[in-house]
Amino acid sequence: MLDKFLTQLGEDTELCERYKKNPKEIMESYGLTDEEISAMLSGDLSKIKDSSNFQQTNFIIFILSPNEK
């Protein structure tokens, strides 16, 4: 489920804006597991990869932290 969410997050600007404002609420509404949400909130790329079904390692994932200025 996380891989589908990340794909949609990269394609849907409205979703991305909502995610920046309240990431946990958005992820919960998409049905992500606690493990997937925790991985995303940690910003740890290895945890995110472990929690997703990405088969291609040539993707670079940029995690937007809503608390960064």
N, CA, C and O atoms as a Maestro MAE file, in Angstrom:
{
 s_m_m2io_version
 :::
 2.0.0
}

f_m_ct {
 s_m_title
 :::
 protein
 m_atom[276] {
  # First column is atom index #
  i_m_mmod_type
  r_m_x_coord
  r_m_y_coord
  r_m_z_coord
  i_m_residue_number
  s_m_chain_name
  s_m_pdb_residue_name
  s_m_pdb_atom_name
  i_m_atomic_number
  :::
  1 25 0.817 -1.193 0.000 1 A "MET " " N  " 7
  2 3 0.000 0.000 0.000 1 A "MET " " CA " 6
  3 2 0.867 1.266 0.000 1 A "MET " " C  " 6
  4 15 0.504 2.261 -0.627 1 A "MET " " O  " 8
  5 25 1.996 1.235 0.690 2 A "LEU " " N  " 7
  6 3 2.863 2.410 0.764 2 A "LEU " " CA " 6
  7 2 3.389 2.795 -0.609 2 A "LEU " " C  " 6
  8 15 3.472 3.981 -0.928 2 A "LEU " " O  " 8
  9 25 3.743 1.815 -1.422 3 A "ASP " " N  " 7
  10 3 4.261 2.134 -2.753 3 A "ASP " " CA " 6
  11 2 3.219 2.858 -3.596 3 A "ASP " " C  " 6
  12 15 3.556 3.788 -4.328 3 A "ASP " " O  " 8
  13 25 1.966 2.446 -3.504 4 A "LYS " " N  " 7
  14 3 0.891 3.120 -4.244 4 A "LYS " " CA " 6
  15 2 0.684 4.537 -3.724 4 A "LYS " " C  " 6
  16 15 0.471 5.469 -4.499 4 A "LYS " " O  " 8
  17 25 0.749 4.688 -2.399 5 A "PHE " " N  " 7
  18 3 0.597 6.013 -1.802 5 A "PHE " " CA " 6
  19 2 1.719 6.943 -2.257 5 A "PHE " " C  " 6
  20 15 1.459 8.091 -2.617 5 A "PHE " " O  " 8
  21 25 2.954 6.466 -2.246 6 A "LEU " " N  " 7
  22 3 4.094 7.288 -2.661 6 A "LEU " " CA " 6
  23 2 3.983 7.685 -4.128 6 A "LEU " " C  " 6
  24 15 4.304 8.816 -4.493 6 A "LEU " " O  " 8
  25 25 3.532 6.763 -4.962 7 A "THR " " N  " 7
  26 3 3.340 7.074 -6.380 7 A "THR " " CA " 6
  27 2 2.295 8.165 -6.538 7 A "THR " " C  " 6
  28 15 2.499 9.129 -7.276 7 A "THR " " O  " 8
  29 25 1.181 8.010 -5.845 8 A "GLN " " N  " 7
  30 3 0.119 9.015 -5.941 8 A "GLN " " CA " 6
  31 2 0.580 10.348 -5.359 8 A "GLN " " C  " 6
  32 15 0.242 11.404 -5.894 8 A "GLN " " O  " 8
  33 25 1.338 10.311 -4.285 9 A "LEU " " N  " 7
  34 3 1.863 11.529 -3.671 9 A "LEU " " CA " 6
  35 2 2.741 12.297 -4.652 9 A "LEU " " C  " 6
  36 15 2.739 13.528 -4.662 9 A "LEU " " O  " 8
  37 25 3.482 11.576 -5.468 10 A "GLY " " N  " 7
  38 3 4.341 12.204 -6.460 10 A "GLY " " CA " 6
  39 2 3.596 12.733 -7.671 10 A "GLY " " C  " 6
  40 15 4.115 13.580 -8.398 10 A "GLY " " O  " 8
  41 25 2.386 12.245 -7.896 11 A "GLU " " N  " 7
  42 3 1.624 12.634 -9.086 11 A "GLU " " CA " 6
  43 2 0.503 13.635 -8.805 11 A "GLU " " C  " 6
  44 15 0.078 14.361 -9.704 11 A "GLU " " O  " 8
  45 25 0.031 13.673 -7.582 12 A "ASP " " N  " 7
  46 3 -1.155 14.463 -7.230 12 A "ASP " " CA " 6
  47 2 -0.745 15.664 -6.378 12 A "ASP " " C  " 6
  48 15 -0.442 15.513 -5.195 12 A "ASP " " O  " 8
  49 25 -0.734 16.851 -6.979 13 A "THR " " N  " 7
  50 3 -0.281 18.045 -6.250 13 A "THR " " CA " 6
  51 2 -1.211 18.401 -5.091 13 A "THR " " C  " 6
  52 15 -0.752 18.890 -4.059 13 A "THR " " O  " 8
  53 25 -2.502 18.161 -5.253 14 A "GLU " " N  " 7
  54 3 -3.443 18.449 -4.160 14 A "GLU " " CA " 6
  55 2 -3.165 17.536 -2.965 14 A "GLU " " C  " 6
  56 15 -3.149 17.988 -1.820 14 A "GLU " " O  " 8
  57 25 -2.949 16.261 -3.238 15 A "LEU " " N  " 7
  58 3 -2.614 15.315 -2.176 15 A "LEU " " CA " 6
  59 2 -1.313 15.725 -1.498 15 A "LEU " " C  " 6
  60 15 -1.206 15.668 -0.273 15 A "LEU " " O  " 8
  61 25 -0.344 16.130 -2.274 16 A "CYS " " N  " 7
  62 3 0.946 16.547 -1.722 16 A "CYS " " CA " 6
  63 2 0.781 17.742 -0.783 16 A "CYS " " C  " 6
  64 15 1.386 17.775 0.288 16 A "CYS " " O  " 8
  65 25 -0.021 18.707 -1.169 17 A "GLU " " N  " 7
  66 3 -0.266 19.881 -0.317 17 A "GLU " " CA " 6
  67 2 -0.969 19.477 0.977 17 A "GLU " " C  " 6
  68 15 -0.618 19.963 2.052 17 A "GLU " " O  " 8
  69 25 -1.955 18.593 0.879 18 A "ARG " " N  " 7
  70 3 -2.649 18.114 2.076 18 A "ARG " " CA " 6
  71 2 -1.696 17.321 2.964 18 A "ARG " " C  " 6
  72 15 -1.747 17.432 4.189 18 A "ARG " " O  " 8
  73 25 -0.832 16.526 2.350 19 A "TYR " " N  " 7
  74 3 0.152 15.730 3.086 19 A "TYR " " CA " 6
  75 2 1.111 16.635 3.854 19 A "TYR " " C  " 6
  76 15 1.446 16.352 5.005 19 A "TYR " " O  " 8
  77 25 1.553 17.716 3.225 20 A "LYS " " N  " 7
  78 3 2.478 18.642 3.888 20 A "LYS " " CA " 6
  79 2 1.849 19.258 5.138 20 A "LYS " " C  " 6
  80 15 2.543 19.531 6.117 20 A "LYS " " O  " 8
  81 25 0.539 19.474 5.101 21 A "LYS " " N  " 7
  82 3 -0.154 20.101 6.231 21 A "LYS " " CA " 6
  83 2 -0.423 19.116 7.363 21 A "LYS " " C  " 6
  84 15 -0.368 19.492 8.534 21 A "LYS " " O  " 8
  85 25 -0.710 17.871 7.031 22 A "ASN " " N  " 7
  86 3 -1.037 16.884 8.059 22 A "ASN " " CA " 6
  87 2 -0.711 15.477 7.560 22 A "ASN " " C  " 6
  88 15 -1.610 14.722 7.190 22 A "ASN " " O  " 8
  89 25 0.571 15.129 7.552 23 A "PRO " " N  " 7
  90 3 0.981 13.853 6.956 23 A "PRO " " CA " 6
  91 2 0.354 12.623 7.614 23 A "PRO " " C  " 6
  92 15 -0.096 11.711 6.920 23 A "PRO " " O  " 8
  93 25 0.323 12.594 8.927 24 A "LYS " " N  " 7
  94 3 -0.193 11.396 9.596 24 A "LYS " " CA " 6
  95 2 -1.669 11.177 9.268 24 A "LYS " " C  " 6
  96 15 -2.079 10.054 8.974 24 A "LYS " " O  " 8
  97 25 -2.460 12.237 9.318 25 A "GLU " " N  " 7
  98 3 -3.890 12.114 9.015 25 A "GLU " " CA " 6
  99 2 -4.113 11.624 7.584 25 A "GLU " " C  " 6
  100 15 -4.969 10.772 7.343 25 A "GLU " " O  " 8
  101 25 -3.349 12.158 6.645 26 A "ILE " " N  " 7
  102 3 -3.490 11.751 5.244 26 A "ILE " " CA " 6
  103 2 -3.119 10.278 5.082 26 A "ILE " " C  " 6
  104 15 -3.831 9.526 4.417 26 A "ILE " " O  " 8
  105 25 -2.009 9.869 5.686 27 A "MET " " N  " 7
  106 3 -1.590 8.467 5.564 27 A "MET " " CA " 6
  107 2 -2.606 7.523 6.196 27 A "MET " " C  " 6
  108 15 -2.884 6.454 5.652 27 A "MET " " O  " 8
  109 25 -3.162 7.912 7.345 28 A "GLU " " N  " 7
  110 3 -4.194 7.084 7.978 28 A "GLU " " CA " 6
  111 2 -5.424 6.978 7.085 28 A "GLU " " C  " 6
  112 15 -6.016 5.905 6.969 28 A "GLU " " O  " 8
  113 25 -5.814 8.090 6.449 29 A "SER " " N  " 7
  114 3 -6.999 8.070 5.587 29 A "SER " " CA " 6
  115 2 -6.784 7.198 4.350 29 A "SER " " C  " 6
  116 15 -7.750 6.709 3.764 29 A "SER " " O  " 8
  117 25 -5.532 7.001 3.952 30 A "TYR " " N  " 7
  118 3 -5.215 6.127 2.816 30 A "TYR " " CA " 6
  119 2 -5.033 4.677 3.249 30 A "TYR " " C  " 6
  120 15 -4.774 3.810 2.415 30 A "TYR " " O  " 8
  121 25 -5.166 4.408 4.542 31 A "GLY " " N  " 7
  122 3 -5.121 3.035 5.019 31 A "GLY " " CA " 6
  123 2 -3.726 2.473 5.234 31 A "GLY " " C  " 6
  124 15 -3.550 1.256 5.297 31 A "GLY " " O  " 8
  125 25 -2.724 3.353 5.349 32 A "LEU " " N  " 7
  126 3 -1.375 2.867 5.616 32 A "LEU " " CA " 6
  127 2 -1.312 2.266 7.017 32 A "LEU " " C  " 6
  128 15 -2.019 2.708 7.923 32 A "LEU " " O  " 8
  129 25 -0.469 1.265 7.186 33 A "THR " " N  " 7
  130 3 -0.307 0.620 8.486 33 A "THR " " CA " 6
  131 2 0.498 1.522 9.412 33 A "THR " " C  " 6
  132 15 1.133 2.479 8.969 33 A "THR " " O  " 8
  133 25 0.462 1.205 10.701 34 A "ASP " " N  " 7
  134 3 1.260 1.959 11.670 34 A "ASP " " CA " 6
  135 2 2.743 1.885 11.319 34 A "ASP " " C  " 6
  136 15 3.470 2.866 11.469 34 A "ASP " " O  " 8
  137 25 3.190 0.718 10.852 35 A "GLU " " N  " 7
  138 3 4.596 0.542 10.464 35 A "GLU " " CA " 6
  139 2 4.956 1.452 9.286 35 A "GLU " " C  " 6
  140 15 6.014 2.081 9.284 35 A "GLU " " O  " 8
  141 25 4.079 1.519 8.292 36 A "GLU " " N  " 7
  142 3 4.327 2.361 7.121 36 A "GLU " " CA " 6
  143 2 4.336 3.839 7.503 36 A "GLU " " C  " 6
  144 15 5.182 4.605 7.042 36 A "GLU " " O  " 8
  145 25 3.391 4.226 8.345 37 A "ILE " " N  " 7
  146 3 3.324 5.619 8.795 37 A "ILE " " CA " 6
  147 2 4.569 5.976 9.583 37 A "ILE " " C  " 6
  148 15 5.154 7.039 9.379 37 A "ILE " " O  " 8
  149 25 4.971 5.105 10.470 38 A "SER " " N  " 7
  150 3 6.174 5.338 11.272 38 A "SER " " CA " 6
  151 2 7.409 5.483 10.389 38 A "SER " " C  " 6
  152 15 8.248 6.354 10.619 38 A "SER " " O  " 8
  153 25 7.511 4.633 9.387 39 A "ALA " " N  " 7
  154 3 8.650 4.706 8.460 39 A "ALA " " CA " 6
  155 2 8.661 6.043 7.733 39 A "ALA " " C  " 6
  156 15 9.707 6.682 7.617 39 A "ALA " " O  " 8
  157 25 7.506 6.464 7.245 40 A "MET " " N  " 7
  158 3 7.419 7.732 6.528 40 A "MET " " CA " 6
  159 2 7.763 8.906 7.435 40 A "MET " " C  " 6
  160 15 8.512 9.799 7.039 40 A "MET " " O  " 8
  161 25 7.225 8.909 8.639 41 A "LEU " " N  " 7
  162 3 7.474 10.021 9.551 41 A "LEU " " CA " 6
  163 2 8.924 10.073 10.008 41 A "LEU " " C  " 6
  164 15 9.430 11.139 10.360 41 A "LEU " " O  " 8
  165 25 9.594 8.925 10.004 42 A "SER " " N  " 7
  166 3 11.002 8.898 10.413 42 A "SER " " CA " 6
  167 2 11.896 9.544 9.362 42 A "SER " " C  " 6
  168 15 12.964 10.066 9.683 42 A "SER " " O  " 8
  169 25 11.451 9.506 8.091 43 A "GLY " " N  " 7
  170 3 12.272 10.033 7.004 43 A "GLY " " CA " 6
  171 2 13.452 9.140 6.661 43 A "GLY " " C  " 6
  172 15 14.305 9.524 5.860 43 A "GLY " " O  " 8
  173 25 13.514 7.956 7.252 44 A "ASP " " N  " 7
  174 3 14.615 7.011 7.040 44 A "ASP " " CA " 6
  175 2 14.347 6.208 5.764 44 A "ASP " " C  " 6
  176 15 13.438 5.379 5.726 44 A "ASP " " O  " 8
  177 25 15.136 6.458 4.734 45 A "LEU " " N  " 7
  178 3 14.915 5.826 3.437 45 A "LEU " " CA " 6
  179 2 14.938 4.303 3.518 45 A "LEU " " C  " 6
  180 15 14.151 3.642 2.840 45 A "LEU " " O  " 8
  181 25 15.817 3.736 4.328 46 A "SER " " N  " 7
  182 3 15.876 2.269 4.426 46 A "SER " " CA " 6
  183 2 14.604 1.715 5.068 46 A "SER " " C  " 6
  184 15 14.128 0.655 4.662 46 A "SER " " O  " 8
  185 25 14.049 2.407 6.055 47 A "LYS " " N  " 7
  186 3 12.792 1.963 6.672 47 A "LYS " " CA " 6
  187 2 11.643 2.066 5.674 47 A "LYS " " C  " 6
  188 15 10.773 1.197 5.618 47 A "LYS " " O  " 8
  189 25 11.654 3.139 4.890 48 A "ILE " " N  " 7
  190 3 10.600 3.327 3.893 48 A "ILE " " CA " 6
  191 2 10.668 2.224 2.846 48 A "ILE " " C  " 6
  192 15 9.641 1.654 2.479 48 A "ILE " " O  " 8
  193 25 11.863 1.922 2.365 49 A "LYS " " N  " 7
  194 3 12.023 0.841 1.387 49 A "LYS " " CA " 6
  195 2 11.595 -0.500 1.974 49 A "LYS " " C  " 6
  196 15 10.950 -1.299 1.295 49 A "LYS " " O  " 8
  197 25 11.955 -0.750 3.239 50 A "ASP " " N  " 7
  198 3 11.579 -2.008 3.891 50 A "ASP " " CA " 6
  199 2 10.067 -2.134 4.057 50 A "ASP " " C  " 6
  200 15 9.529 -3.242 4.054 50 A "ASP " " O  " 8
  201 25 9.382 -0.999 4.203 51 A "SER " " N  " 7
  202 3 7.937 -1.006 4.421 51 A "SER " " CA " 6
  203 2 7.135 -0.987 3.129 51 A "SER " " C  " 6
  204 15 5.914 -1.142 3.150 51 A "SER " " O  " 8
  205 25 7.813 -0.799 2.010 52 A "SER " " N  " 7
  206 3 7.111 -0.716 0.732 52 A "SER " " CA " 6
  207 2 7.433 -1.937 -0.125 52 A "SER " " C  " 6
  208 15 8.245 -2.785 0.246 52 A "SER " " O  " 8
  209 25 6.783 -2.002 -1.270 53 A "ASN " " N  " 7
  210 3 7.004 -3.111 -2.195 53 A "ASN " " CA " 6
  211 2 7.807 -2.685 -3.410 53 A "ASN " " C  " 6
  212 15 7.750 -3.337 -4.453 53 A "ASN " " O  " 8
  213 25 8.554 -1.598 -3.284 54 A "PHE " " N  " 7
  214 3 9.339 -1.144 -4.424 54 A "PHE " " CA " 6
  215 2 10.335 -2.225 -4.825 54 A "PHE " " C  " 6
  216 15 11.115 -2.704 -4.002 54 A "PHE " " O  " 8
  217 25 10.298 -2.599 -6.086 55 A "GLN " " N  " 7
  218 3 11.210 -3.603 -6.605 55 A "GLN " " CA " 6
  219 2 12.409 -2.968 -7.298 55 A "GLN " " C  " 6
  220 15 13.468 -3.585 -7.413 55 A "GLN " " O  " 8
  221 25 12.239 -1.739 -7.755 56 A "GLN " " N  " 7
  222 3 13.318 -1.061 -8.470 56 A "GLN " " CA " 6
  223 2 14.076 -0.165 -7.501 56 A "GLN " " C  " 6
  224 15 13.490 0.699 -6.848 56 A "GLN " " O  " 8
  225 25 15.362 -0.375 -7.417 57 A "THR " " N  " 7
  226 3 16.163 0.402 -6.478 57 A "THR " " CA " 6
  227 2 16.716 1.673 -7.104 57 A "THR " " C  " 6
  228 15 17.422 2.430 -6.438 57 A "THR " " O  " 8
  229 25 16.408 1.922 -8.378 58 A "ASN " " N  " 7
  230 3 16.932 3.124 -9.011 58 A "ASN " " CA " 6
  231 2 16.066 4.349 -8.738 58 A "ASN " " C  " 6
  232 15 16.378 5.446 -9.203 58 A "ASN " " O  " 8
  233 25 14.985 4.168 -7.991 59 A "PHE " " N  " 7
  234 3 14.158 5.308 -7.617 59 A "PHE " " CA " 6
  235 2 14.768 6.016 -6.422 59 A "PHE " " C  " 6
  236 15 15.268 5.380 -5.494 59 A "PHE " " O  " 8
  237 25 14.722 7.326 -6.455 60 A "ILE " " N  " 7
  238 3 15.114 8.123 -5.296 60 A "ILE " " CA " 6
  239 2 13.842 8.730 -4.739 60 A "ILE " " C  " 6
  240 15 13.064 9.348 -5.466 60 A "ILE " " O  " 8
  241 25 13.639 8.550 -3.456 61 A "ILE " " N  " 7
  242 3 12.426 9.038 -2.824 61 A "ILE " " CA " 6
  243 2 12.765 10.280 -2.015 61 A "ILE " " C  " 6
  244 15 13.645 10.264 -1.155 61 A "ILE " " O  " 8
  245 25 12.060 11.338 -2.305 62 A "PHE " " N  " 7
  246 3 12.223 12.562 -1.534 62 A "PHE " " CA " 6
  247 2 11.046 12.672 -0.575 62 A "PHE " " C  " 6
  248 15 9.889 12.687 -0.995 62 A "PHE " " O  " 8
  249 25 11.349 12.747 0.701 63 A "ILE " " N  " 7
  250 3 10.317 12.870 1.713 63 A "ILE " " CA " 6
  251 2 10.233 14.328 2.125 63 A "ILE " " C  " 6
  252 15 11.220 14.916 2.566 63 A "ILE " " O  " 8
  253 25 9.055 14.903 1.979 64 A "LEU " " N  " 7
  254 3 8.845 16.281 2.377 64 A "LEU " " CA " 6
  255 2 8.472 16.306 3.844 64 A "LEU " " C  " 6
  256 15 7.472 15.713 4.249 64 A "LEU " " O  " 8
  257 25 9.261 16.981 4.626 65 A "SER " " N  " 7
  258 3 8.962 17.113 6.037 65 A "SER " " CA " 6
  259 2 8.183 18.401 6.245 65 A "SER " " C  " 6
  260 15 8.690 19.476 5.924 65 A "SER " " O  " 8
  261 25 6.968 18.326 6.772 66 A "PRO " " N  " 7
  262 3 6.163 19.525 6.943 66 A "PRO " " CA " 6
  263 2 6.743 20.487 7.974 66 A "PRO " " C  " 6
  264 15 6.314 21.638 8.048 66 A "PRO " " O  " 8
  265 25 7.705 20.038 8.765 67 A "ASN " " N  " 7
  266 3 8.289 20.898 9.790 67 A "ASN " " CA " 6
  267 2 9.549 21.609 9.327 67 A "ASN " " C  " 6
  268 15 10.088 22.438 10.060 67 A "ASN " " O  " 8
  269 25 10.031 21.305 8.129 68 A "GLU " " N  " 7
  270 3 11.228 21.964 7.617 68 A "GLU " " CA " 6
  271 2 10.886 23.353 7.123 68 A "GLU " " C  " 6
  272 15 9.824 23.570 6.540 68 A "GLU " " O  " 8
  273 25 11.776 24.283 7.354 69 A "LYS " " N  " 7
  274 3 11.583 25.671 6.894 69 A "LYS " " CA " 6
  275 2 12.496 25.951 5.735 69 A "LYS " " C  " 6
  276 15 12.492 27.060 5.199 69 A "LYS " " O  " 8
  :::
 }
 m_bond[275] {
  # First column is bond index #
  i_m_from
  i_m_to
  i_m_order
  :::
  1 1 2 1
  2 2 3 1
  3 3 4 2
  4 3 5 1
  5 5 6 1
  6 6 7 1
  7 7 8 2
  8 7 9 1
  9 9 10 1
  10 10 11 1
  11 11 12 2
  12 11 13 1
  13 13 14 1
  14 14 15 1
  15 15 16 2
  16 15 17 1
  17 17 18 1
  18 18 19 1
  19 19 20 2
  20 19 21 1
  21 21 22 1
  22 22 23 1
  23 23 24 2
  24 23 25 1
  25 25 26 1
  26 26 27 1
  27 27 28 2
  28 27 29 1
  29 29 30 1
  30 30 31 1
  31 31 32 2
  32 31 33 1
  33 33 34 1
  34 34 35 1
  35 35 36 2
  36 35 37 1
  37 37 38 1
  38 38 39 1
  39 39 40 2
  40 39 41 1
  41 41 42 1
  42 42 43 1
  43 43 44 2
  44 43 45 1
  45 45 46 1
  46 46 47 1
  47 47 48 2
  48 47 49 1
  49 49 50 1
  50 50 51 1
  51 51 52 2
  52 51 53 1
  53 53 54 1
  54 54 55 1
  55 55 56 2
  56 55 57 1
  57 57 58 1
  58 58 59 1
  59 59 60 2
  60 59 61 1
  61 61 62 1
  62 62 63 1
  63 63 64 2
  64 63 65 1
  65 65 66 1
  66 66 67 1
  67 67 68 2
  68 67 69 1
  69 69 70 1
  70 70 71 1
  71 71 72 2
  72 71 73 1
  73 73 74 1
  74 74 75 1
  75 75 76 2
  76 75 77 1
  77 77 78 1
  78 78 79 1
  79 79 80 2
  80 79 81 1
  81 81 82 1
  82 82 83 1
  83 83 84 2
  84 83 85 1
  85 85 86 1
  86 86 87 1
  87 87 88 2
  88 87 89 1
  89 89 90 1
  90 90 91 1
  91 91 92 2
  92 91 93 1
  93 93 94 1
  94 94 95 1
  95 95 96 2
  96 95 97 1
  97 97 98 1
  98 98 99 1
  99 99 100 2
  100 99 101 1
  101 101 102 1
  102 102 103 1
  103 103 104 2
  104 103 105 1
  105 105 106 1
  106 106 107 1
  107 107 108 2
  108 107 109 1
  109 109 110 1
  110 110 111 1
  111 111 112 2
  112 111 113 1
  113 113 114 1
  114 114 115 1
  115 115 116 2
  116 115 117 1
  117 117 118 1
  118 118 119 1
  119 119 120 2
  120 119 121 1
  121 121 122 1
  122 122 123 1
  123 123 124 2
  124 123 125 1
  125 125 126 1
  126 126 127 1
  127 127 128 2
  128 127 129 1
  129 129 130 1
  130 130 131 1
  131 131 132 2
  132 131 133 1
  133 133 134 1
  134 134 135 1
  135 135 136 2
  136 135 137 1
  137 137 138 1
  138 138 139 1
  139 139 140 2
  140 139 141 1
  141 141 142 1
  142 142 143 1
  143 143 144 2
  144 143 145 1
  145 145 146 1
  146 146 147 1
  147 147 148 2
  148 147 149 1
  149 149 150 1
  150 150 151 1
  151 151 152 2
  152 151 153 1
  153 153 154 1
  154 154 155 1
  155 155 156 2
  156 155 157 1
  157 157 158 1
  158 158 159 1
  159 159 160 2
  160 159 161 1
  161 161 162 1
  162 162 163 1
  163 163 164 2
  164 163 165 1
  165 165 166 1
  166 166 167 1
  167 167 168 2
  168 167 169 1
  169 169 170 1
  170 170 171 1
  171 171 172 2
  172 171 173 1
  173 173 174 1
  174 174 175 1
  175 175 176 2
  176 175 177 1
  177 177 178 1
  178 178 179 1
  179 179 180 2
  180 179 181 1
  181 181 182 1
  182 182 183 1
  183 183 184 2
  184 183 185 1
  185 185 186 1
  186 186 187 1
  187 187 188 2
  188 187 189 1
  189 189 190 1
  190 190 191 1
  191 191 192 2
  192 191 193 1
  193 193 194 1
  194 194 195 1
  195 195 196 2
  196 195 197 1
  197 197 198 1
  198 198 199 1
  199 199 200 2
  200 199 201 1
  201 201 202 1
  202 202 203 1
  203 203 204 2
  204 203 205 1
  205 205 206 1
  206 206 207 1
  207 207 208 2
  208 207 209 1
  209 209 210 1
  210 210 211 1
  211 211 212 2
  212 211 213 1
  213 213 214 1
  214 214 215 1
  215 215 216 2
  216 215 217 1
  217 217 218 1
  218 218 219 1
  219 219 220 2
  220 219 221 1
  221 221 222 1
  222 222 223 1
  223 223 224 2
  224 223 225 1
  225 225 226 1
  226 226 227 1
  227 227 228 2
  228 227 229 1
  229 229 230 1
  230 230 231 1
  231 231 232 2
  232 231 233 1
  233 233 234 1
  234 234 235 1
  235 235 236 2
  236 235 237 1
  237 237 238 1
  238 238 239 1
  239 239 240 2
  240 239 241 1
  241 241 242 1
  242 242 243 1
  243 243 244 2
  244 243 245 1
  245 245 246 1
  246 246 247 1
  247 247 248 2
  248 247 249 1
  249 249 250 1
  250 250 251 1
  251 251 252 2
  252 251 253 1
  253 253 254 1
  254 254 255 1
  255 255 256 2
  256 255 257 1
  257 257 258 1
  258 258 259 1
  259 259 260 2
  260 259 261 1
  261 261 262 1
  262 262 263 1
  263 263 264 2
  264 263 265 1
  265 265 266 1
  266 266 267 1
  267 267 268 2
  268 267 269 1
  269 269 270 1
  270 270 271 1
  271 271 272 2
  272 271 273 1
  273 273 274 1
  274 274 275 1
  275 275 276 2
  :::
 }
}
